[in-house]
Amino acid sequence: MNYDARPFGSRISAGSQRHPSFAIQGQEPYMLHLRSFTRTLHRQQINGVTFHFDPSHRHELDTLIRRFFAKPEQYPTLDIPEDTRGVFLLEGERQWVLKRNRLTHWKKQLQNFLGLKRSFGLHDLTNEFINLSVVSGKSALSPQVSAFGYKGRFPFLREEYLLVGFWADHCSVDDRLLAHPEQAETLLAAIFRLFGQMLDDDFVHMDPHPKNILVAADGRLRLIDFECCAHSVLDRDFSLGFLLGYFYRFWFRRFISQQDYDRLCETYLNAAQPNLDRTIFQPVYQRFRDQNVSRSTRYRILTCARAQAAFQREISGLPEQEQKPS
């Protein structure tokens, strides 16, 4: 999946993660907890779906989405289709990626409609809309949201839609290395620089595996699939340890040995991170490099300073009074 990174987030305030609010029943369902992200967008209904369009593209997108709803089976897919989700390529004056998700569990339907609870599971387009709306306002590494849509009946959300621009002439890091494994070391150096830029831009992508990083023909790297993302960096050294460790485990280790990966990490850190606090970085790097860590744990420790400090104490074997304050 290839996305266009031109930012639109400057039109919304880069607020905190999703906050609770209540919706009102009426003829057209309305997710009030998203109003800070949708207030500058054009709202309309198409086939029972409430869409919020980027005003500069709304006429083109309106036409393309109506055509899609009429004959969805005719559109090429960009990912393996599943019963509850699909990713499609739409073509008009330019190309677009349309992601569609059907929520099947009543609890998730309720949580997403009302914003009652932060719930960050796979393929959650409400979360991805929120995350991209924040991140694209401060970074060119992420896609631009062009439309968000939903369908439901108060207070349950049943379908989600997200539409972003398509990045042509890109391929994933995974695809590039399957075709050219000899490029692993050169590409890894660029990926480390991408992670450093991400932290400079003050966000943390929580699932930075080789299929979620795209390579352009000119070598430029971009990130996609923002279902799980921290909107700010609590501790740079901790976050860098997570990114470098996680990326090896999921799943760059298919392309390079741990010895060579550690060596290249050291080369990058010595050159680009001279002020790195090794007492923070090293235990985090080793934990994520060597062990699986759940999505819920990743979210908790990268968005909550108290949880991050507790995790740091746990993996470092230090009592609370010896741990560096967060």
N, C-alpha and C positions, 0 to 999 in steps of 0.2 A: 504494500500500500504506500503510495507516494502522495505527499501533501505539500501545499503551498504555504510558505511561512510569513507572508506579509501580515504584520500585526494589526489587530483590530481592537485589542484590549484597552487602548488609550481612551475608548469611548465609555469605559466603565471604570469604577473605582476598584483598585486592587485590594479588595477587602479580605477578611479572614475566610477560613474554610466555611462550608455551608452552615448556616445557622437556622434554628427552629423558627417557624412561623406557621400561621394557620391559613387554610384556604377556605373560600366561601363557595357554597354550592350555587349553581346557576345553570343557564342553558349551555354555557361553554366553560369547561373546566379551566382553572387558572392556578398555576403553581406559584403562589405568592412569595414563597421563600426565594424564588429566582428573580424577583422584580428588580434588584439592583443590577443584574446582568442583562435583563431584557428591556429595560425602560427606553433605551435609544433604538431598539430594533422595531421593524415593521411587523405587526401581528396580524395574521389572517388564518382562516381555516381552509383546508383542502382535504376533501374526502373524510371529514370528521376528525382530522388531525390539526391541532393548533400549532402553527409554525411562527417562529420569530426570525425574520430575515434581516440580514445586513441590507439596509436601504439601497445601497449602491448596486446590488445585484438582484433585488427582489423580483423584477419582471422576468429576467432570464430564468431564475430558479423556480419561480411559480410555474412557468411553462414546462421546464424539465421534470419537475416533481409530478405534475399532472400526467405527463406522458409515462413516467415510471409506474405510477399507480394503475394506469390503464393496462400495461403489459410488462410487469416486472420480470417475467421469465425471459424477456428478450435482451436483458442487460447483462454485460459481462461482470463476473464476480472477481474480487481482488483477494479473497480469502476463501478457505474451504467453507461452504455453506453448512449451517446447522439448523435444526428445527426452530430455534428461538432467536437466531441472529443471522445477519448477512451484511456483506460489504460490497457495494456495487460502484461501477464506473459510469457516470453520466457525462454526456458530451453535448455541448451547445457552442456558444462562442468560444468557450474554453472548457477544460475538463474539470470534473468535480468528483469527490468521493462521498457517497451516501452510505452511512452506517445505520442499520435498523436493528432494534433489539426488542424482543417481546418478554415482558416480565411475567413469570408464571406463579410465583409464590405470593400469597396475599400480604405477608409481612413486608416483603420488599416493595410491593406495590404501594402499600400505605406509607412506608418510610420515605420513598422517593417523592410521592405526591406532596406530602405535608412537610418534608424536611425535618422529621421528628428526631432522627438519629443519624449520626455519621456512620454510614455503612459502605465499605469500599471493597466490593467484590469484582470479579472479572466482568468485562463487557457491560459496565454501567455507564451509559451515555449521559445521564444527568451529571454524574461526577466529572466525566470527561469535559462536558460543556463548561462547568464551573472552573475546572482546572485550566483549561485553555483560555478562558476569558480573562483569568488573572495573569497567567504566564505570558501570553502573547502580547500583553501590554508592556512588557519589559524585556523581552528576549526575541531575537530573530531565529532561534533554534526550534521553535514550535510551530505547528500549523496555525492558520487563521480560521476561526469559526465564521462560516457564512450563513448558517441557519441551524436552529435547534427546534425540534418538534416533539409533541407528545399527544397521546390519546388515552382517555380514560373516563371514568365516571366517579365523581366525588364519593369517597376520598381515595380511590384506587387508581394508580397509574398502570396502564396495560402495555403501552408501546412507547418507545423512545426513538428519536431520529436525530442524527447529527450529520451536518454537511460541511465539508471543508474543501479547499482547492486541492487539485491533484498535482503532484510534483512529477513532471515528465522527465525522462532521461536520468532516473535514479534507480538504484537497486539496493537491497538490504545488504548489510555487512555479511550476513550469513550466505546469501547468494553469491556475493563477490568472492568469498573465500572458498566456497565449494568449487567454484570455477577456477580460482587462482590461489591455491593454498600458500604459494610462495610469497604472497603479499602480506602475510600475517603480521610480521614484525613492523613493516612500514605503516600498515593501517592501524596497528595498535598504538603507535606513537600519536597519530592524529586523534584517535579515540580518547586517549588520556587528555589531550589538549581540549577536546570537546567537553569532557567532564569538568575541567578547570574553568572553562567559560560558563558552563551551567551554574557553577557555584558563584562565579562573579556576577551572574545575572540574578542570583538570589532565589533559586528554586532547586528542588531535587526530584528528578524522575525516579520513581521507585521500582521500575521494571526495565532497566536499561540493558536488555539482552540484544544479541546480534540482529534479530529480526526487527527490533524497534529503533535501529539506527540506520539511516539511509545514506548512501554515498552518491553524490552527483558526478557527472562526467568530468567536472573540473576538480574533483576530490573533496569538495565541501561536504560536511556532515550535518545531518539534521535528525531530529527526534520525532517519533510518532507514538501514538497509543498512550494517551495521558489519563487512563482511568484512575491511576493511583499516583499522586504527586503531592509533595510538600510545597507550599507556596512561598516559603522562606527557609533560609539555612540557619539552624540553631547553633551549630558548631561546625566550622569549615573542615577541621581535621577529622572529626567524627564522620561527617558526610563523605569526605574523600575516601576514607577507609572503607565505608560501605560501598561506594561506587566501584572502586578498583577490585575489592574482594568479590563482590557479587558478580561483576562482569566475567571474571574468570570461571566462576562456578556455573553460571548460566549464560552462555555455555561455551565461552572462548577456549576452554580446555580441550575441546575437540580439535583445535587447530594448533595448539602450542603446548609444550611441556610446562609444568609448574616452575621448574628451575629457570627456564627462559623467561617466563612471565614475570617471576620475581625480579630477575635481572633487569628487564625492561622497565618495571615499576621503579626500581632504584634509580635508573638513569633519568627517568622523568622527574622523580621527586627531587633529586639532587640539582637538576637544572632549573625546574620551574617552581618548586615549593621550598625555598631555602629556610623559611621560618616554621616549617612543619613541626608540631609537637608530637614526637614519636610515642610518648606515653599514652596519648589519645588515639593516634592513628593506628599503631601496630596491632593492638588487640582486636580492634574492630575489623581491620583488614583480614586478619587471620581467621576470625570467626566466620566472616561471610565467604571467604575463599574456601574454607574447609568444610562448612556445614550448611545445610538448608535452614533458612529462617523464614517463618511463615509470613504471609502478606500482612496479616493483622499486626504482627510484631513489628514489621518494618514500618507500617504506618504509625504505630504508637510511638516508636522511638525516634522517628524523624519529624514528628509534629508536636511532641510534648517534651519540654525540657526536663521535667521531673522523671518521666519514663526513660529518657535518654541517659540521664545520670545514673539511674538504677541499673540499666543495662550495662553501662560502662563499669560500674562497680562489680557487677556479677562476672563479667568476662576478664576483668583485670585482677580479681581476687583481692581488692582493696576494701578496707572498712570505709564507712561513709566519710569520716573526718579526714581521710587521706586523699579523697578524690578531688580533682580540680573542680571548683564550682562551675556550674553551667550558666 
